[in-house]
């Protein structure tokens, strides 16, 4: 999750200075890592979470897998690859968001139960906002750097802190005498 956060944040930072192919590869790397992170959440907390949280994580993993496919289509010039990737990422992050809400309710993680919801909130909001704007105006929004920067920073920071907490909770505790 930490490396995924770095990749996502770099997409917005490097978007204007590097060719699009760099952003596409960073998105691919982030999608793969977040999908693996969702699998890690599932395997780690499957015994402690209810069926709704398990389903949310499976939906998120499925969205992540489709996002990877959409990313590859985008890379190879597929007409709707980027749209598929963006919508699938909304499903992926939506699964993380729902898991986070359920973890917050059930306190299934040792700490940071709200972080999955916070990390999962931003991408679905971006996609929903863009689609509503498109339906109302007939145009896709042209988002300037600063709103993108703030949203990607919030999403990346949430993912990074979540990843850090998950890793630190997995480390063996030192023996005390």
C-alpha positions in Angstrom: 0.0 0.0 0.0 2.9 2.4 0.7 4.5 1.8 -2.7 1.0 2.1 -4.3 0.6 5.5 -2.6 3.9 6.7 -3.9 3.0 5.6 -7.4 -0.4 7.3 -7.3 1.1 10.5 -6.0 3.8 10.5 -8.6 1.2 10.3 -11.4 -0.1 13.7 -10.5 3.4 15.2 -9.9 5.0 13.8 -13.0 1.9 14.1 -15.3 2.9 17.5 -16.7 6.6 16.9 -16.9 6.9 13.4 -18.4 5.3 11.6 -21.3 2.0 10.0 -20.7 3.6 6.5 -20.8 5.2 7.2 -17.4 1.8 8.0 -15.9 0.3 4.9 -17.5 3.0 2.7 -16.0 2.7 4.3 -12.5 -1.1 3.7 -12.6 -0.4 0.1 -13.6 2.0 -0.4 -10.7 -0.4 1.3 -8.3 -3.4 -0.8 -9.5 -1.4 -4.0 -9.1 -0.1 -3.1 -5.6 -3.5 -1.9 -4.3 -5.1 -5.1 -5.6 -2.5 -7.1 -3.8 -3.0 -4.9 -0.7 -6.7 -5.7 -0.8 -5.8 -9.4 -1.0 -3.5 -8.9 2.0 -6.4 -7.3 4.0 -8.6 -10.1 3.1 -6.2 -12.9 4.1 -5.1 -11.1 7.3 -8.6 -10.2 8.5 -10.8 -12.9 6.9 -11.3 -14.6 10.3 -12.3 -11.4 12.0 -14.5 -9.6 9.5 -18.1 -10.4 8.5 -19.3 -11.6 5.1 -20.1 -8.1 4.0 -16.5 -7.0 4.5 -15.3 -10.1 2.7 -17.6 -9.3 -0.3 -16.4 -5.7 -0.3 -12.8 -6.8 -0.5 -13.5 -9.3 -3.3 -15.4 -6.6 -5.2 -12.4 -4.3 -4.7 -10.0 -7.0 -5.9 -12.2 -7.7 -9.0 -12.2 -3.9 -9.7 -8.4 -3.9 -9.3 -8.0 -6.8 -11.8 -10.2 -5.0 -14.3 -8.3 -1.7 -13.7 -5.1 -3.6 -14.6 -6.7 -4.8 -17.8 -8.0 -1.3 -18.6 -4.6 0.1 -17.9 -3.0 -2.4 -20.4 -5.7 -1.5 -23.0 -4.8 2.2 -22.4 -1.1 1.4 -22.8 -1.7 -0.4 -26.1 -4.0 2.3 -27.5 -7.3 0.7 -26.7 -10.1 3.2 -27.3 -11.8 2.9 -23.9 -8.9 1.7 -21.8 -8.5 4.8 -19.7 -12.3 5.0 -19.1 -12.4 1.3 -18.1 -9.4 1.8 -15.8 -10.9 4.9 -14.1 -14.2 3.2 -13.5 -12.7 -0.1 -12.4 -10.4 1.9 -10.0 -13.6 3.4 -8.6 -14.9 -0.1 -7.9 -11.5 -1.1 -6.4 -11.4 1.9 -4.1 -15.1 1.6 -3.4 -14.5 -1.9 -2.1 -11.8 -0.6 0.2 -14.1 2.2 1.3 -16.9 -0.2 2.2 -14.4 -2.5 4.0 -13.2 0.6 5.9 -16.7 1.5 7.0 -17.3 -2.0 8.2 -13.9 -2.2 9.9 -14.7 1.1 11.7 -18.1 -0.3 12.8 -16.7 -3.7 14.0 -13.2 -2.5 15.1 -11.8 -5.5 13.3 -8.3 -4.0 12.9 -6.0 -3.4 15.9 -5.8 0.3 15.0 -6.6 2.7 12.1 -10.0 1.2 11.4 -11.1 4.3 9.6 -8.1 4.5 7.3 -9.4 2.0 4.6 -12.6 4.2 4.3 -10.6 7.4 4.1 -8.2 5.8 1.5 -11.0 4.4 -0.5 -13.2 7.5 -0.5 -11.3 9.7 -3.0 -11.2 7.9 -6.3 -14.9 7.1 -6.3 -15.6 10.7 -5.6 -13.5 11.8 -8.5 -15.2 9.4 -10.9 -18.7 10.2 -9.7 -18.0 14.0 -9.9 -16.6 13.6 -13.4 -19.6 11.6 -14.6 -22.2 13.9 -13.0 -20.4 16.9 -14.6 -20.4 15.1 -17.9 -24.1 14.3 -17.7 -25.0 17.9 -16.8 -22.7 19.8 -19.1 -22.1 17.3 -21.9 -18.3 17.8 -21.4 -15.8 16.0 -19.3 -14.2 18.2 -16.7 -10.8 19.7 -17.2 -9.3 19.4 -13.7 -6.4 21.8 -13.0 -3.3 20.8 -11.2 -4.1 21.9 -7.6 -7.4 20.1 -7.2 -5.8 16.9 -8.6 -2.8 17.4 -6.3 -5.0 17.8 -3.2 -7.1 14.7 -4.0 -4.1 12.6 -4.9 -2.3 13.7 -1.9 -5.2 12.8 0.4 -5.6 9.5 -1.2 -1.9 8.7 -1.2 -1.4 9.8 2.4 -4.3 7.7 3.5 -3.0 4.6 1.6 0.6 5.2 2.9 -0.5 5.5 6.5 -2.7 2.4 6.1 0.1 0.4 4.6 2.5 1.5 7.4 0.0 0.5 10.1 -0.7 -2.8 8.5 3.1 -3.5 8.2 3.8 -2.4 11.8 1.0 -4.5 13.2 2.4 -7.5 11.3 5.9 -7.3 12.8 6.6 -9.5 15.7 6.6 -7.7 19.0 9.9 -7.6 20.8 10.2 -9.8 23.9 10.3 -7.8 27.1 11.9 -9.1 30.3 
